Amino acid sequence: MVLKKKWPTFISWFLRKPKTAGLFVFICLSFIIAYTVYQQYRIIKEDERREMNNTLQIVHQNIDQSLKNCYTTTLTLALTINDNGIPQNFEYVGKQLMDSNSSISAVQLVPNGVIKYTYPLKGNEAAMNLNILTSPYLKEEALKSIANQKMYFAGPLQLKQGGTGIVGRFPIFLNNKFWGFSAVIIKLEKLLKSSGINNVDDSKYYFQLSKKNPVSLKEVFYLPNKSDFSKKYNISVTIPDGDWKLYLISKHQNYLYYQILIPAILGFIFAALFGFAINALLKMPKELQLLVHNQATKLFNNEIKYKSIFDQAAVGIAYIDSYSGNFLEINKQYCNLLGYSEQEMKKKNFQSVTHPDDLEEDLMNLEKLKEGKIREYSMEKRYLTKKNAVIWTKLTVSPLWNINETPTTHIAIIEDISLKKEAEELIKKSETRFKSLFDDSPIPLWVEDFSKVKIYLQELGLINKTQETVYNYLNQYPGVLHKCISLVKVIDVNNSSLQLYEAETKEELTTDFAKLIDPSIFDDFKKQILVITQGEKQLINETKIKNFKGEFRDIDLRWNVINGYEETLQRVIVSTEDITERKASEKLILDARIRTESLINTIDGIVWECQIKGLVFSFISQKVEKILGYTPEEWLASDTFWIDHIYENDKQWTLDFCASKTEQNLNHDFEYRMIAKDGSIVWLRDIVNVVFENGKAVSLRGIMIDITKTKVAEKELKDSFNLVTEQNKRLLNFSYIVSHNLRSHTSNISSIMDLIEISESEQERNEMIQLLKSISNSLNETMLHLNEVINIRTNIGLVSESLNLNQYINTVQNVLTEQITLSDVSITTDIPKNVMVNYNPAYLESILYNIISNSIRYRHPERKPAISIKWLIENDLNVLQISDNGVGIDLVKNADKIFGMYKTFSNNSDAKGIGLFITKNQIDAMGGNITVESEPNIGTTFKIYIQ
């Protein structure tokens, strides 16, 4: 009887409609191919984006590094400016900076926005004296740098000295007042070369650099190939130091499509062919069914064809007499399995080739088959081969019924399962070995089931929530944590776990997991909950357990999900290594370390240790924060921290000295300066010892002692010594003046007295007496002048008051009213009304009187006298400037006479050379200074610097 297989209605409908089925298959395959091609396109595009991003980041990092190097250059250049705002050793420092930074083309100092100092000057002359704060195309970015009080890179712009460049300006403030800029000039081509742009494959990409014009706010591009690239694929990065935007643009916009076009076309052709094939195959079912029926009839009637199928079967087939067990027919595979030929097998029965241990079961099953108790049977059975080897097979036996329905023969089919049995044996051995390793492991191991915990957390909606959300939830609802603990199932524990918990049987640990978790370690169990919610597969944590004796033990817990159970968490292996003794040892070591560090930190100096190679510090004591302001962490974060913070003027010789002594394996003691965190300079005495291991120098140890106060005291002592020396010189000079002037007068008196004695008439005596009176008056005047100078130099306790400068200028003008009126002098004053000076009243009036009266006395005969009085701030110093348009002074001839006593430099009969001498001494006594600028027939300008 032939049973027709009934197909589902939907499938049957397709089988009846071949064209529809072919079209449906074509559409499905087309969709799969389209999705595959789209994914390939995304992968290719992502690879290109990653490649472009890496390239852009490398160039950006190189540009950023070049600009950061310029920060150091400008800061070092700024440090050359002294407290008076005057650069020191500019040429020398500029040369050193140029040598150390190859990317810059020039360095500049720009006081008050005017370029006054440039190194190298050659080639940059055109930029000298340029005021960048008034230049229309420079001032915007310069003012931005001042407003932000940080370095800003202007440009790219056309340089006055030629070429295109970038100017980095660092604003300098002295006593919170803007001084000017420290600047570097970088030629654009040098910056691009150092950035690595020129090394990028230009067949695929090209770069573009842009910046918004500060005036028009339009984006300006500076590199070649300025064509519109908005429709091309590009990425960009912003460089905030100069408000630049760096683009990387793909040259070939559509090349990605070409890479996926051919696979897409081939895929759709394949889908069409497969659709046609389905259509063709579904048209053939009736023909195939008829063909199968004809073939079945032929096979049934044709023994040769049957024999062919019988012999070529992939499994062993035998036709056996059920009573004798003799092989009636046997195929090649059966013979091959047992190693006998067909003729040899027909001389045997199945009992002779069956393994004795399996024969009884086989015969029992066969007896049941003959009795009709079973219709067929299968069993795993061993056979003995011709070489007396044993093979495992799966035996399937079916009866062949005769006319009387009594089976006399049966068909036996055998399939070789030796490999399967070997694998099972290996698995069994592995399980046995694993069980042995598990039970005998010296580390306590647990096999736990967290599947119910995960299901519970899913029901609560905590899976994939943030750690903070889960932690807050567990704290808010403590019952959830207790529930999770109760849902953990302990499947197995090893013997070491019993020892750790002081348990006698495994059941004590596997029956109730919740009783093993002490409330004091609930927070540590929360970490396991967090790991589950985050989808992580392992956790390493140090925690505690409480054993059955009530003792707490420190353990190193390692929680790992077993492979194959990542989704369900039905098997989790947990190791709990006892680290109580190790923790105790670590505590002893930590306590000893704390005591050592405490002792080190009480030392009044910075204790340190570093490697000889590279001078990389491995330890620095806490005292560094008190002395230099840096924390030990800040120091140790950089391998070159010590070298980077040595005062620039001391750096080279310090490193050379240290290297020389270290090479000789000699301990050394030296002094140098370092820059503290607040920018101050700290003097250190560094006492260094070389540390040896096995006779080889391996590291350096030492202590840095703050000797700043000692150095300051030495400087003050030196300054005092210089001051006393200078005063002695002045006193000696003054004694020469006194000696010369008095000797001149006494000599004249002595000569006149001699003439009086030898005079012959009363008239001559009277004339000599009159002359004597004149000399006496001159002597008296000289004594008064000398006395006044002495009073200035010896008046240590001068009384200073806060004086309104305008008021004293008006007072002097009132005193000189007659001279001002007679000479028609014009005096203009540009001094704020609220300007107050801390000065001695008598000195201030005397100084103003002497200088203004001199301006009137030495007026130019051919023009109206004009005097200008101004209040200025120069380099944070208060300056009173008094200028006139008088006859002027030839400073080339008279520079050493201006402030000398009795030094005159004009032909005026009333010139005595005492006024400016006294003025200079009065200003010196008040701690100030006076300078003069003058040209003959142009005028004179005095600048009085007031503290």
BELGI-V188075 format. One record per backbone hydrogen bond with DSSP energy under -1.0 kcal/mol. NH is the residue of the N-H (numbers start at 1). CO is the residue of the C=O. If there is no record, write none. Layout:
NH/CO
NH/CO
This chain:
12/8
13/9
14/10
15/11
16/12
21/17
22/18
23/19
24/20
25/21
26/22
27/23
28/24
29/25
30/26
31/27
32/28
33/29
34/30
35/31
36/32
37/33
38/34
39/35
40/36
41/37
42/38
43/39
44/40
45/41
46/42
47/43
48/44
49/45
50/46
51/47
52/48
53/49
54/50
55/51
56/52
57/53
58/54
59/55
60/56
61/57
62/58
63/59
64/60
65/61
66/62
67/63
68/64
69/65
70/66
71/67
72/68
73/69
74/70
75/71
76/72
77/73
78/74
79/75
80/77
81/78
82/86
85/82
88/80
93/89
94/90
95/91
96/92
97/93
98/94
99/95
100/96
101/97
104/101
105/185
106/185
107/119
108/183
109/117
110/181
112/179
113/110
114/111
115/130
116/109
117/109
119/107
124/121
127/124
128/125
129/115
130/127
132/113
135/131
138/135
139/135
142/138
143/139
144/140
145/141
146/142
147/143
148/144
149/145
150/145
152/169
153/241
154/167
157/165
159/163
162/159
165/157
166/186
167/154
168/184
169/152
170/182
172/180
174/177
177/174
179/172
180/172
181/110
182/170
183/108
184/168
185/106
186/166
188/164
191/187
192/188
193/189
194/190
195/191
197/192
199/196
200/197
204/201
205/201
206/249
208/247
210/245
211/220
213/218
217/213
220/211
222/209
232/229
235/248
237/246
239/244
242/239
244/239
245/210
246/237
247/208
248/235
249/206
250/233
251/204
258/254
259/255
261/257
264/260
265/261
266/262
267/263
268/264
269/265
270/266
271/267
272/268
273/269
274/270
275/271
276/272
277/273
278/274
279/275
280/276
281/277
282/278
284/281
288/284
289/285
290/286
291/287
292/288
293/289
294/290
295/291
296/292
297/293
298/294
299/295
300/296
301/297
302/298
306/302
307/303
308/304
309/305
310/306
311/307
312/308
316/414
318/412
319/329
320/410
321/326
322/408
325/321
327/348
328/319
329/319
331/317
335/331
336/332
337/333
338/334
339/335
345/341
346/342
348/345
350/325
355/382
358/355
359/355
362/358
363/359
364/360
365/361
366/362
367/363
368/364
369/365
370/366
371/367
373/368
374/368
377/397
379/395
381/393
383/391
384/353
385/389
386/338
388/385
391/383
393/381
394/415
395/379
396/413
397/377
398/411
400/409
405/402
410/320
411/398
412/318
413/396
414/316
415/394
417/392
421/417
422/418
423/419
424/420
425/421
426/422
427/423
428/424
429/425
430/426
431/427
432/428
433/429
434/430
435/431
436/432
437/433
438/434
439/435
440/436
446/574
447/492
448/572
449/489
450/569
454/450
455/451
456/452
457/453
458/454
459/455
460/456
462/457
464/533
465/462
470/466
471/467
472/468
473/469
474/470
475/471
476/472
477/473
480/477
482/478
483/479
484/480
485/481
486/482
487/483
489/449
491/447
492/447
494/445
495/439
498/494
499/495
500/496
501/497
503/498
509/506
510/506
511/507
516/513
517/514
521/518
522/519
525/521
526/522
529/525
530/526
531/527
532/528
533/529
534/530
535/532
536/531
539/559
541/557
543/555
545/553
547/551
548/501
550/547
553/545
555/543
556/577
557/541
558/575
559/539
560/573
561/537
562/571
565/562
569/565
572/448
573/560
574/446
575/558
576/444
577/556
579/554
583/579
584/580
585/581
586/582
587/583
588/584
589/585
590/586
591/587
592/588
593/589
594/590
595/591
596/592
597/593
598/594
599/595
600/596
601/597
603/600
605/603
606/704
608/702
609/619
610/700
611/616
612/698
618/609
619/609
621/607
624/621
625/622
627/623
628/624
635/631
636/632
637/633
638/635
641/638
644/640
645/641
647/673
650/647
651/647
654/650
655/651
656/652
657/653
658/654
659/655
660/656
661/657
662/658
663/659
664/660
665/662
666/661
668/688
670/686
672/684
674/682
675/645
676/680
677/628
679/676
682/674
684/672
685/705
686/670
687/703
688/668
689/701
691/699
693/696
696/693
698/691
699/691
700/610
701/689
702/608
703/687
704/606
705/685
707/683
711/707
712/708
713/709
714/710
715/711
716/712
717/713
718/714
719/715
720/716
721/717
722/718
723/719
724/720
725/721
726/722
727/723
728/724
729/725
730/726
731/727
732/728
733/729
734/730
735/731
736/732
737/733
738/734
739/735
740/736
741/737
742/738
743/739
744/740
745/741
746/742
747/743
748/744
749/745
750/746
751/747
752/748
753/749
754/750
755/751
756/752
757/753
758/754
765/761
766/762
767/763
768/764
769/765
770/766
771/767
772/768
773/769
774/770
775/771
776/772
777/773
778/774
779/775
780/776
781/777
782/778
783/779
784/780
785/781
786/782
787/783
788/784
789/785
790/786
791/787
792/788
793/789
794/790
795/791
796/794
798/796
801/839
803/837
805/835
808/804
809/805
810/806
811/807
812/808
813/809
814/810
815/811
816/812
817/814
820/816
821/817
822/818
823/819
825/820
826/865
828/867
830/869
835/832
837/803
839/801
844/840
845/841
846/842
847/843
848/844
849/845
850/846
851/847
852/848
853/849
854/850
855/851
856/852
857/853
858/854
859/856
863/860
867/826
868/883
869/828
870/881
871/830
872/879
874/877
877/874
879/872
880/944
881/870
882/942
883/868
884/940
887/858
891/889
894/890
895/891
897/894
898/894
900/897
902/913
903/900
911/908
918/914
919/915
920/916
921/917
922/918
923/919
924/920
925/921
926/922
927/924
928/923
929/945
931/943
933/941
935/939
937/887
938/935
939/935
941/933
942/882
943/931
944/880
945/929
946/878
